[in-house]
């Protein structure tokens, strides 16, 4: 099979305008001198030229002029490849853009400045009309509301000049495509497995940002992901799935071909063991130990959405939205757990951090932010849309693929002031089980969607051996359990780079709960195939 380089590229521009009753651009900072590298960049030149023109000419009869304009461009190259049952499949490009505050539009892929300016001009005109209509609707809505503690709609920020290198894809596609083909050929190891696939997505992003405050930024980043996936059915019809992933910011952090092959062989072997494992058929309430891999997923689902400072709907008295809306200065985690978001760090324990940046996507410099201090919520992650008691951005306005911005983490660290080794955590688990008269506890190695355990083990108190089980779910694994039932943490923080825009990273150790409920999942069992899979040896029926 001939392997060719298939690298789709796309470039999207996001246009945002803001309206105020005050005079437009009244407090615009004087433009700083740009470095020579930035002044020579055709995209930055085109954006700045249109920004200057829009500031002076963007005005319709009976419509206010905007007080603020920003242009953001995502310049993206991607390589996608997928294989199943030992053969490559066609790549699929997910190119996404939609309208939000202002408008997003596709820009020309070449660097023709006039073509870029023409597209930005049309997008700006549409954004101006759309934003003006939204502003009028909002003023009409606010007249009907009694807002006791109004906050600004948009926070001021000092101008920033930050020009970094561009990002480029540079790799051998044939090497990685061959890795996928080879890895998925392991389906031959088990005739009962129903699906084995592997895929990769390599994305490099160069982001450009200019606004009428005088901010100009350009930064590049790279993100590489490889994933395996397998599915099958147990003899009772239960559907079983696993999908280990490897995400890095450098190619040399991905598995080697030999390591990826070993991971695929292990995946198929684990699926066979899982298929033959006993089903959880009892109601269990007791200690549960989460691996560092499982804890990163748990914290991502339960903590991240609730520490974002997001403006409630007009007229709502809450400070923000989410489960921690009224938890500022209250305890949300045990007193030995603190949480810090630090986008300024590039590495941790030798691993590249995907959520690193020096300036956020709204032109605000990044800085370490203490979110939870000894269990107490002390900060929300804020962009340039203020919330009550948080009038300015703390550098966490992050852009999605559409160009719209919202608060999001960079590198979120969960740190424990007291830690235990893996062996000590297991001993604590077993000691607590014996104290309660339980025959076993539970150890969670990996989680799936909705925090359902995919690799869950009974840990027997008599000799400490671990037994894989299937078909379980957690009951009441929620923020209350994090606050009240999390009792210990490991000394093994794991870097978990998350995919999708914006890129972010969770760093967390393993954790022990003294009490969680484990019960049988209410899964619908599917009918097994009516006849056997084809023979794996050539020439056989």
C-alpha positions as CSV (number, residue, x, y, z in Angstrom):
1,X,0.0,0.0,0.0
2,X,1.3,3.4,-0.9
3,X,1.3,5.9,1.9
4,X,1.2,9.6,0.9
5,X,1.4,12.7,3.0
6,X,-2.1,13.9,3.7
7,X,-2.1,17.1,5.7
8,X,-5.3,19.1,5.5
9,X,-4.9,22.8,6.5
10,X,-7.4,25.4,7.4
11,X,-7.4,29.0,8.6
12,X,-10.2,30.6,10.4
13,X,-10.7,34.2,11.6
14,X,-12.8,35.3,14.5
15,X,-14.0,38.9,14.6
16,X,-15.3,40.3,17.9
17,X,-16.8,43.8,18.4
18,X,-18.0,45.5,21.6
19,X,-20.4,48.4,22.1
20,X,-20.7,51.0,24.8
21,X,-22.6,54.2,25.1
22,X,-19.3,56.1,25.6
23,X,-17.2,57.6,22.9
24,X,-15.5,54.8,20.7
25,X,-11.9,54.1,21.3
26,X,-11.6,56.8,23.9
27,X,-8.9,55.0,25.9
28,X,-7.0,53.3,23.2
29,X,-3.3,52.8,24.0
30,X,-0.6,54.1,21.8
31,X,0.6,51.3,19.4
32,X,4.0,49.9,20.5
33,X,6.7,49.3,17.9
34,X,6.5,45.7,16.7
35,X,9.6,43.4,16.4
36,X,10.9,43.1,12.8
37,X,9.7,39.5,12.6
38,X,6.1,40.5,13.4
39,X,6.2,43.5,11.0
40,X,7.2,41.1,8.2
41,X,4.4,38.6,8.9
42,X,1.7,39.0,6.1
43,X,-1.1,37.8,8.3
44,X,-0.3,40.3,11.1
45,X,0.2,43.1,8.6
46,X,-3.2,42.3,7.0
47,X,-5.0,42.2,10.4
48,X,-3.5,45.4,11.6
49,X,-4.2,47.2,8.4
50,X,-7.9,46.3,8.6
51,X,-8.0,47.0,12.3
52,X,-6.8,50.5,11.6
53,X,-9.3,51.0,8.8
54,X,-12.2,49.6,10.9
55,X,-11.4,52.0,13.8
56,X,-11.7,55.0,11.5
57,X,-14.5,53.9,9.1
58,X,-16.8,51.4,10.8
59,X,-20.0,53.4,11.4
60,X,-23.5,53.1,10.2
61,X,-26.3,55.6,10.4
62,X,-28.2,55.4,13.7
63,X,-25.9,52.7,15.0
64,X,-23.2,53.2,17.7
65,X,-19.6,52.8,16.7
66,X,-17.9,49.9,18.5
67,X,-15.6,50.7,21.4
68,X,-13.5,47.6,21.0
69,X,-12.5,45.3,18.1
70,X,-10.4,42.2,18.1
71,X,-9.2,39.9,15.3
72,X,-8.1,36.3,16.0
73,X,-6.8,33.9,13.4
74,X,-6.2,30.2,13.8
75,X,-3.8,28.8,11.2
76,X,-4.0,25.0,11.5
77,X,-2.3,22.1,9.9
78,X,-3.5,18.6,10.8
79,X,-2.6,15.0,9.9
80,X,-5.2,12.4,10.6
81,X,-4.9,8.7,10.0
82,X,-6.9,5.7,11.1
83,X,-6.5,1.9,10.8
84,X,-8.6,-1.1,11.6
85,X,-7.9,-4.8,11.4
86,X,-4.5,-4.2,10.1
87,X,-5.4,-1.8,7.2
88,X,-5.4,2.0,6.8
89,X,-8.7,3.9,6.5
90,X,-9.1,7.3,4.8
91,X,-8.4,10.2,7.1
92,X,-11.2,12.5,8.2
93,X,-10.8,16.2,8.7
94,X,-13.0,17.8,11.3
95,X,-13.0,21.5,10.3
96,X,-15.2,23.5,12.5
97,X,-16.3,27.1,12.7
98,X,-19.5,28.9,13.6
99,X,-20.8,32.3,14.6
100,X,-20.5,33.5,18.2
101,X,-19.9,36.9,19.6
102,X,-19.1,38.7,16.3
103,X,-18.4,36.2,13.5
104,X,-16.0,33.5,12.3
105,X,-15.0,33.1,8.7
106,X,-12.6,31.0,6.6
107,X,-9.5,32.9,5.5
108,X,-7.4,32.3,2.3
109,X,-4.7,29.7,3.0
110,X,-2.1,31.5,1.0
111,X,-0.5,34.7,2.4
112,X,-2.0,37.1,-0.1
113,X,-2.5,40.2,2.1
114,X,-5.1,41.8,-0.1
115,X,-7.2,38.5,-0.1
116,X,-6.9,38.2,3.6
117,X,-7.9,41.9,4.1
118,X,-10.9,41.5,1.8
119,X,-12.2,38.5,3.8
120,X,-11.6,40.3,7.1
121,X,-13.4,43.4,5.8
122,X,-16.5,41.4,4.9
123,X,-16.5,39.5,8.2
124,X,-16.0,42.7,10.1
125,X,-19.0,44.3,8.4
126,X,-21.2,41.3,9.2
127,X,-19.9,41.2,12.8
128,X,-20.7,44.9,13.2
129,X,-24.3,44.4,12.2
130,X,-24.7,41.3,14.2
131,X,-23.1,42.8,17.3
132,X,-25.2,46.0,17.0
133,X,-28.4,44.0,16.9
134,X,-27.3,42.0,19.9
135,X,-26.4,45.2,21.8
136,X,-29.8,46.7,21.1
137,X,-31.6,43.5,22.3
138,X,-29.5,43.5,25.5
139,X,-30.3,47.1,26.4
140,X,-34.0,46.3,25.9
141,X,-33.7,43.3,28.1
142,X,-31.8,45.1,30.9
143,X,-34.5,47.7,31.1
144,X,-36.8,45.0,32.4
145,X,-34.4,43.8,35.1
146,X,-33.4,45.1,38.5
147,X,-29.7,44.4,38.8
148,X,-28.5,45.2,42.3
149,X,-24.8,44.5,41.8
150,X,-24.0,45.3,38.2
151,X,-20.5,44.5,36.9
152,X,-18.8,45.6,33.7
153,X,-19.5,43.6,30.6
154,X,-15.8,43.7,29.6
155,X,-12.7,44.1,31.6
156,X,-9.9,46.5,30.7
157,X,-6.4,45.1,29.9
158,X,-3.1,46.7,29.2
159,X,-1.7,46.3,25.7
160,X,0.7,43.4,25.2
161,X,3.2,42.6,22.4
162,X,4.2,39.0,22.4
163,X,5.6,37.4,19.2
164,X,6.6,33.7,19.3
165,X,7.7,31.3,16.6
166,X,5.2,29.7,14.2
167,X,4.3,26.0,14.4
168,X,4.9,23.6,11.5
169,X,4.2,19.9,11.0
170,X,7.5,18.0,10.4
171,X,7.3,14.2,10.6
172,X,7.4,11.1,8.5
173,X,3.7,10.1,7.8
174,X,4.7,6.7,6.5
175,X,6.3,5.7,9.8
176,X,3.2,6.5,11.8
177,X,0.7,5.1,9.3
178,X,2.7,1.8,9.5
179,X,2.5,1.9,13.2
180,X,-1.3,2.0,13.0
181,X,-1.5,-0.8,10.5
182,X,0.8,-3.0,12.5
183,X,-0.9,-2.3,15.9
184,X,-4.4,-3.1,14.6
185,X,-3.2,-6.4,13.1
186,X,-3.2,-7.8,16.7
187,X,-6.9,-8.6,16.2
188,X,-5.6,-12.0,15.0
189,X,-4.6,-12.7,18.6
190,X,-8.2,-13.2,19.7
191,X,-11.0,-14.4,17.4
192,X,-13.7,-13.1,19.8
193,X,-12.7,-9.5,19.6
194,X,-15.1,-7.5,17.5
195,X,-13.3,-4.3,16.7
196,X,-9.7,-3.1,16.9
197,X,-8.7,0.3,15.6
198,X,-6.0,2.9,16.0
199,X,-5.9,6.5,15.0
200,X,-3.7,9.6,15.2
201,X,-4.2,13.3,15.1
202,X,-1.3,15.6,14.8
203,X,-2.2,19.3,15.0
204,X,0.0,22.4,14.9
205,X,-1.7,25.7,15.6
206,X,-0.4,29.2,15.0
207,X,-2.7,31.8,16.6
208,X,-2.7,35.5,15.7
209,X,-4.4,38.1,17.8
210,X,-4.7,41.9,17.5
211,X,-7.1,44.4,19.1
212,X,-7.8,48.1,19.3
213,X,-6.1,48.3,22.7
214,X,-2.7,47.9,20.9
215,X,-2.2,44.2,21.7
216,X,-0.5,42.0,19.1
217,X,0.4,38.4,19.8
218,X,1.5,35.4,17.7
219,X,2.2,32.0,19.1
220,X,2.6,28.5,17.8
221,X,1.9,25.2,19.5
222,X,1.9,21.5,18.6
223,X,-0.2,18.6,19.9
224,X,0.2,15.0,19.0
225,X,-2.3,12.2,19.8
226,X,-2.3,8.5,19.2
227,X,-5.1,6.2,20.3
228,X,-6.1,2.6,20.4
229,X,-9.6,1.3,20.6
230,X,-11.2,-2.1,21.1
231,X,-14.7,-3.4,21.6
232,X,-16.3,-6.8,22.2
233,X,-19.1,-8.6,24.0
234,X,-19.0,-10.8,27.0
235,X,-20.7,-14.2,26.8
236,X,-23.8,-12.6,28.4
237,X,-24.0,-9.9,25.7
238,X,-22.5,-7.0,27.8
239,X,-20.7,-4.5,25.5
240,X,-17.1,-3.9,26.6
241,X,-14.8,-1.1,25.3
242,X,-11.4,0.3,26.0
243,X,-9.6,3.3,24.3
244,X,-6.1,4.1,25.7
245,X,-4.7,7.4,24.4
246,X,-1.3,9.0,24.2
247,X,-1.2,12.8,24.0
248,X,2.0,14.9,23.9
249,X,3.4,18.2,22.8
250,X,6.5,16.7,21.3
251,X,6.8,13.8,18.9
252,X,9.6,12.2,20.9
253,X,7.1,11.8,23.8
254,X,4.8,9.5,21.8
255,X,5.3,5.7,22.0
256,X,7.9,4.2,19.8
257,X,6.6,1.7,17.2
258,X,7.7,-1.1,19.5
259,X,6.0,0.4,22.5
260,X,2.8,1.1,20.6
261,X,2.8,-2.5,19.4
262,X,3.2,-3.8,22.9
263,X,0.3,-1.5,24.0
264,X,-1.9,-3.0,21.3
265,X,-1.0,-6.6,22.3
266,X,-1.8,-5.7,25.9
267,X,-5.1,-4.1,24.9
268,X,-6.3,-7.3,23.2
269,X,-5.1,-9.4,26.2
270,X,-6.9,-7.1,28.7
271,X,-10.1,-7.3,26.6
272,X,-10.0,-11.1,26.8
273,X,-9.5,-11.0,30.6
274,X,-12.3,-8.4,30.9
275,X,-14.6,-10.5,28.8
276,X,-14.1,-13.5,31.1
277,X,-14.3,-11.4,34.3
278,X,-17.1,-11.8,36.8
279,X,-19.9,-9.2,36.9
280,X,-20.4,-6.9,39.8
281,X,-23.7,-8.0,41.2
282,X,-23.7,-6.6,44.7
283,X,-24.1,-3.3,46.4
284,X,-20.8,-2.2,47.8
285,X,-20.1,0.7,50.1
286,X,-16.6,1.2,51.3
287,X,-13.0,2.3,50.4
288,X,-12.1,2.8,46.7
289,X,-8.6,3.6,45.4
290,X,-8.3,5.6,42.1
291,X,-5.1,5.4,40.1
292,X,-3.5,8.7,39.0
293,X,-4.9,8.1,35.5
294,X,-8.5,7.6,36.8
295,X,-8.1,10.6,39.2
296,X,-7.2,13.0,36.3
297,X,-10.4,12.1,34.5
298,X,-12.4,12.4,37.7
299,X,-11.1,15.9,38.6
300,X,-11.5,17.0,35.0
301,X,-15.2,16.1,35.1
302,X,-16.1,17.2,38.7
303,X,-13.8,20.2,39.4
304,X,-12.9,21.9,36.1
305,X,-16.4,23.0,35.1
306,X,-17.1,24.4,38.5
307,X,-14.0,26.6,38.9
308,X,-14.7,28.6,35.8
309,X,-15.9,32.2,36.3
310,X,-18.8,32.3,33.8
311,X,-21.3,35.2,33.8
312,X,-24.8,34.1,34.8
313,X,-27.8,35.1,32.6
314,X,-28.8,38.8,33.1
315,X,-30.9,39.3,36.2
316,X,-29.6,36.2,38.0
317,X,-28.1,37.0,41.4
318,X,-25.4,34.2,41.4
319,X,-21.8,35.1,41.1
320,X,-21.1,32.5,38.4
321,X,-22.6,29.2,37.2
322,X,-21.9,25.6,38.2
323,X,-21.9,23.7,41.5
324,X,-19.3,26.1,43.1
325,X,-21.3,29.3,42.2
326,X,-21.8,30.0,45.9
327,X,-18.7,28.3,47.3
328,X,-16.2,31.1,47.1
329,X,-14.2,31.1,50.4
330,X,-15.8,27.8,51.3
331,X,-14.3,24.3,51.5
332,X,-14.7,22.2,48.3
333,X,-11.9,19.7,48.8
334,X,-10.1,18.2,51.8
335,X,-7.7,20.5,53.6
336,X,-4.6,18.6,52.3
337,X,-5.5,19.3,48.7
338,X,-4.7,22.5,46.9
339,X,-5.3,23.4,43.2
340,X,-3.1,25.7,41.1
341,X,-3.4,26.6,37.5
342,X,-0.1,27.6,36.0
343,X,0.0,28.1,32.2
344,X,3.5,29.5,32.4
345,X,5.1,26.1,33.0
346,X,6.2,24.2,29.9
347,X,7.2,20.9,31.5
348,X,6.6,18.8,34.6
349,X,8.8,15.9,35.6
350,X,10.1,15.8,32.1
351,X,6.7,15.7,30.4
352,X,5.6,18.5,28.1
353,X,2.4,20.4,29.2
354,X,-0.2,20.9,26.6
355,X,-1.9,23.8,28.4
356,X,1.1,26.1,28.4
357,X,0.9,29.7,27.1
358,X,2.4,33.1,27.9
359,X,-0.5,35.3,26.9
360,X,-4.1,34.0,26.9
361,X,-6.4,34.2,23.9
362,X,-7.8,37.6,25.0
363,X,-4.4,39.3,25.2
364,X,-3.9,39.0,28.9
365,X,-0.5,37.7,30.3
366,X,-0.7,34.3,31.9
367,X,0.1,33.9,35.6
368,X,-0.1,31.1,38.2
369,X,-3.5,31.2,39.9
370,X,-4.2,29.5,43.2
371,X,-7.7,28.1,42.8
372,X,-8.1,26.0,45.9
373,X,-5.9,26.6,48.9
374,X,-5.9,23.8,51.5
375,X,-9.4,22.8,50.4
376,X,-10.8,26.3,50.3
377,X,-12.0,27.8,47.0
378,X,-10.1,31.1,46.7
379,X,-10.4,31.9,43.0
380,X,-12.2,31.3,39.8
381,X,-10.5,31.1,36.4
382,X,-11.5,34.4,34.7
383,X,-11.4,35.8,31.2
384,X,-12.3,39.4,30.3
385,X,-16.0,39.0,31.1
386,X,-16.1,39.9,34.8
387,X,-18.2,38.3,37.5
388,X,-19.1,39.7,40.9
389,X,-16.1,40.2,43.1
390,X,-13.7,39.4,40.2
391,X,-13.6,42.5,38.0
392,X,-10.5,41.7,35.9
393,X,-9.1,38.8,34.0
394,X,-6.6,36.5,35.5
395,X,-5.4,35.3,32.1
396,X,-7.7,32.4,31.5
397,X,-9.7,33.5,28.5
398,X,-9.3,30.6,26.1
399,X,-10.5,30.3,22.5
400,X,-12.3,27.4,21.0
401,X,-11.9,26.3,17.4
402,X,-14.7,28.7,16.4
403,X,-12.6,31.6,17.9
404,X,-15.1,32.3,20.7
405,X,-13.5,32.8,24.1
406,X,-14.5,31.5,27.5
407,X,-12.7,30.8,30.8
408,X,-10.7,27.5,30.7
409,X,-7.7,26.0,32.5
410,X,-4.2,25.9,31.2
411,X,-2.2,23.5,33.3
412,X,-4.3,22.6,36.4
413,X,-2.3,21.0,39.2
414,X,-3.9,19.0,42.1
415,X,-1.3,19.0,44.8
416,X,-1.4,17.2,48.2
417,X,0.4,18.4,51.3
418,X,0.7,14.8,52.5
419,X,1.3,11.9,50.2
420,X,1.7,8.1,50.3
421,X,3.3,5.6,48.1
422,X,1.2,3.2,46.0
423,X,1.9,0.4,48.5
424,X,0.9,2.6,51.5
425,X,-2.4,3.5,49.8
426,X,-3.2,-0.1,49.1
427,X,-2.4,-1.0,52.7
428,X,-4.7,1.8,53.9
429,X,-7.4,0.5,51.7
430,X,-7.1,-3.0,53.0
431,X,-6.8,-2.0,56.7
432,X,-10.0,0.0,56.3
433,X,-11.8,-2.9,54.7
434,X,-10.7,-5.2,57.5
435,X,-11.9,-2.7,60.1
436,X,-15.3,-2.7,58.5
437,X,-15.5,-6.4,58.0
438,X,-15.3,-6.2,54.2
439,X,-13.9,-9.1,52.2
440,X,-12.5,-6.7,49.6
441,X,-12.1,-3.1,48.5
442,X,-12.0,-1.6,45.0
443,X,-9.2,-0.2,42.8
444,X,-10.0,1.8,39.7
445,X,-7.3,1.7,37.0
446,X,-9.1,3.6,34.2
447,X,-12.4,5.4,33.7
448,X,-14.7,5.8,30.7
449,X,-17.5,8.2,29.7
450,X,-19.6,9.5,32.6
451,X,-17.0,8.3,35.1
452,X,-17.9,4.7,34.6
453,X,-15.0,2.3,35.5
454,X,-13.6,0.4,32.6
455,X,-10.8,-1.4,34.4
456,X,-12.0,-2.1,38.0
457,X,-10.4,-4.5,40.4
458,X,-11.5,-6.1,43.6
459,X,-8.6,-6.1,46.1
460,X,-9.1,-9.0,48.5
461,X,-8.3,-8.5,52.1
462,X,-7.0,-12.0,52.8
463,X,-4.0,-11.8,50.6
464,X,-4.2,-8.5,48.7
465,X,-4.6,-10.1,45.3
466,X,-6.5,-8.1,42.6
467,X,-9.4,-9.5,40.6
468,X,-10.7,-7.7,37.4
469,X,-14.5,-7.3,37.4
470,X,-16.9,-5.7,34.9
471,X,-20.3,-4.1,34.7
472,X,-20.0,-1.6,37.6
473,X,-20.9,2.1,38.1
474,X,-20.3,4.5,40.9
475,X,-23.2,6.0,42.8
476,X,-22.7,9.4,44.3
477,X,-19.3,10.1,42.9
478,X,-19.8,13.8,43.1
479,X,-18.4,17.0,44.5
480,X,-19.8,16.1,48.0
481,X,-17.7,12.9,47.9
482,X,-14.6,14.9,46.9
483,X,-15.2,17.2,49.9
484,X,-16.1,14.7,52.5
485,X,-14.8,11.2,51.5
486,X,-11.4,11.8,49.9
487,X,-8.9,10.9,52.6
488,X,-5.4,10.3,51.0
489,X,-3.4,11.1,48.0
490,X,-0.4,9.4,46.3
491,X,3.1,10.6,45.5
492,X,2.6,9.8,41.8
493,X,1.3,12.9,39.9
494,X,0.4,12.1,36.3
495,X,0.5,14.5,33.4
496,X,-2.7,14.2,31.4
497,X,-2.8,16.3,28.3
498,X,-6.3,16.8,27.0
499,X,-7.3,17.0,23.4
500,X,-9.4,19.6,21.6
501,X,-9.3,23.4,21.6
502,X,-8.4,24.9,23.9
503,X,-5.6,22.6,24.9
504,X,-5.3,21.9,28.6
505,X,-3.5,19.7,31.0
506,X,-4.5,18.0,34.3
507,X,-1.8,16.9,36.7
508,X,-3.1,14.7,39.6
509,X,-1.9,11.9,41.9
510,X,-3.8,8.7,42.8
511,X,-6.4,9.3,45.5
512,X,-8.2,7.2,48.1
513,X,-11.8,7.5,49.1
514,X,-12.8,6.0,52.4
515,X,-16.4,5.5,51.2
516,X,-18.0,5.2,47.8
517,X,-20.9,3.1,46.5
518,X,-20.2,0.6,43.7
519,X,-23.2,-1.1,42.1
520,X,-24.1,-3.1,39.1
521,X,-24.6,-1.0,35.9
522,X,-28.1,-1.0,34.4
523,X,-26.8,-1.9,31.0
524,X,-28.9,-3.2,28.2
525,X,-27.3,-6.4,26.9
526,X,-27.0,-6.8,23.2
527,X,-27.6,-10.0,21.2
528,X,-24.4,-11.8,20.3
529,X,-23.5,-12.4,16.7
530,X,-25.5,-15.3,15.3
531,X,-22.5,-17.1,13.7
532,X,-18.8,-17.1,14.4
533,X,-16.2,-14.7,13.2
534,X,-14.2,-15.7,10.1
535,X,-11.2,-18.0,10.7
536,X,-8.0,-16.2,11.4
537,X,-5.9,-18.8,9.5
538,X,-5.9,-18.5,5.7
539,X,-7.7,-21.3,3.8
540,X,-10.0,-22.2,6.7
541,X,-13.8,-21.8,6.7
